[in-house]
Structure formats: C-alpha cells, structure tokens
Amino acid sequence: MLFPDVVTLPDLAAHEAQALRSLHVSHVELQHTYESAQAASGRASRTHEIAEVYTDGDLFTHHPEALLELSHLATDYEREVGMLAWRYAGAAIVLGVTVLDRLIQCRPPLAEDTVTRLCEEPTLGELRSALSIPHTTLFLARGQKVRQDSEDRRQMAMKGMENIFSNAAAVSDRSAHDPEIETALLAEVSPPNRDPLYDGILEYLFALAEQLPYEISWYLKRSGTQTSARGRSLTSLRQVLNCDASATATRQGPDTGAGPAWKVYLCPAHSEALPAWPGPLAPGAVPEHPCGIVHDHRGPVELLRSHADLWLTELSGLPREVFDGDWTDALRRACEVLDARLEEESQADTDAPGVLSDVALMTSMAHDAAADGSLLQATTCLSHAETLALRL
C-alpha cells in the first residue's frame, strides 16, 4: 500500500511525518526482500533433498554437495535480511505507537532528537512495551470489529515477544526478567548457530508496522483532533451547572500553545466556587452566556475522561479505572448499570425515572458512536447526557 497522506494533517509535525514515511518504505522493502529470501532458501533446501535422492549410490555427488552449500548460503542470507527487517519494522512500530499514543493523549509533537532516537533499532524491552498497549484502546477511531481483530494480532505478537525473552534467557542461562535482556538488541541474544529468535513473530511485526501510519491518519481525520488538540476549534459545548443567572466571569483551562483548553462562563455566585473547573480568570469582556456553559477545545479522549471524572463515574457507580481502558466497553458497562437502575425506579412516583431514561438513552448513543470509532460523536452524546444528569 502507498504511504498515507499524513504530511498535511496539522497535528502531526513535519519531522514526525517524515520519519514515519522513511521507516515505512524501508520496512516494506525489507519485507519483500525477506519473503524472497525465504523462498530462495526453501527452494535450495528442497532441491538439495531431491538431488540427494537421485544421486544416492553414485560415485560423483557434486550436484547435491553444491546445492547443500547453496542452501547454507541462502539460509544465512535469509537470516541476515530477517535481522535487518526486524530492526526497521521494530523501529516503525515503536515510533508509530509513540506518535499515535501522544495524539490520543493530546500531547505536543515529539522533539526532533526524540524522533531520531526512536528511529533506531529498539531494545527488546522497548518493543515489548510498544506491543503491550491494547489495540482496543490504541485504535480508538476504528469500529469495534477492526479494533478487536487488531487486538487479536497484537496478542499473537506479544506471545512471540515472550517466547523471545524465554529463549534468550535459556540460551544465556539467565532469568527472562533479567534487565540485560530488556536492554539488549535481538542480535545480541540470538546466537548465529541457532534458529533466529524472530521466527513466529516477524510476520505480525510487518503487519503492525504497515498498519500504524494508516491508523494515525484515520484517527486524525475521523476524531477531529487535528483541530481540537491545537485548542482553537470548539469540540464540545457543555452545560455543567443548573443555574438561571447570566455569566459575568470567564475562567479558562491550561494553555495548549494555541489557546486555552476550555473556557467556562460563570455568574457571581459560581465564579469563585467551581472546583471541578479550576482555572484563572480570563481577561476581556464576557460573552452573553448562561452560567455554567463550557466551550471545550480538548480532543475526544480528554473529553471522555472529563465526563468520567465529573459525573459519569459517580452516576454509574463504576470504578474510575473502568474509564481508562476500552471506551466502548466502559460505556457498555455504564449503560448496563443505568438500565438496571431504570428497571428498579420505573414504578417510582417521581420525575427522576424520565430524566434517567433520557440520560441512559444518550449514554447508549455514546456507546454506539464509540463502537463505530466516532469518538467525537460519543462526546457530543455525553454532553447532552451531562446536562440532563444535572436534574437527577
């Protein structure tokens, strides 16, 4: 596949995009070369076996002897190409995962020297760490099935990594938890007289290394973070107070480098007492807004975490850590709790069941959007649910 157009996406620094592309074309070329080397090695081995059969008992056996030497050379070549491919595919994975994770977390671009270092061959520990992030939480802009399929492949790659650690420990008579294995390169623990330790995992690394630039492109285009992380475009309009007064003051969140992360408009009664939205007073005139209106400029994941911190965890009764993992699963669990509460309160003579029903409906819509990879749409649904929940 062609490298995706990520250079024009504003949240990705030019040096990040260039490094991703450079590693991408390198490991793709090496993958093709490695597959050709595998085919050549396999053919040499097979033709040697055939030659041995039809020259059995002959006085002159130069043909099978030549093919045996050719087979050894082809195997050595395959191994060296595989080690080179491991180096570039591993670096592409570590860099790609680091960039995608920092986009999801709305962190600033990586420094050039950091990117340069990440383009080097990763240690076994660095690669295992990159592979340890579940794809159900990393590939957030994808639908649930794509995320799960990627997660299944990631788990296979992790099994391969654990095998490498176990085999490296057995070869060197050390523990698999030895820090020297964590900080080693593959060539340093893979003896030349044994089968290469990358057997059984290299194909998964090729697939993930090729996938990551597309995931970065898809996330930026689908989630809306290409503008929100810069702090300028409005990603969420929220009502966080049930107050009829007009705003007279504006408090704002941390500066993202291009503007505040959020602005909350407050009346005199609330301008000094809103601990959930701590921030300095913003200078200048206050727009005509009701008290409790929030203009949020944060990315989808930060918005989802904000909803979890400010109202969804308390309303659902779920542990806060539930909302640090797979958002589709977390919202599903929240829906189950709300549906159970609806069942219990449906006969009560109060307006609360009607409000709770609306909150549950909007939370369900947020779940469906998250399952489809539409995180920004999920935050919009939760913003409506948040406003409704003020009446509970």
Order of alpha helices (4+ residues) and beta strands (2+ residues): alpha-alpha-alpha-alpha-alpha-alpha-alpha-alpha-alpha-alpha-beta-beta-beta-beta-alpha-alpha-alpha-alpha-alpha
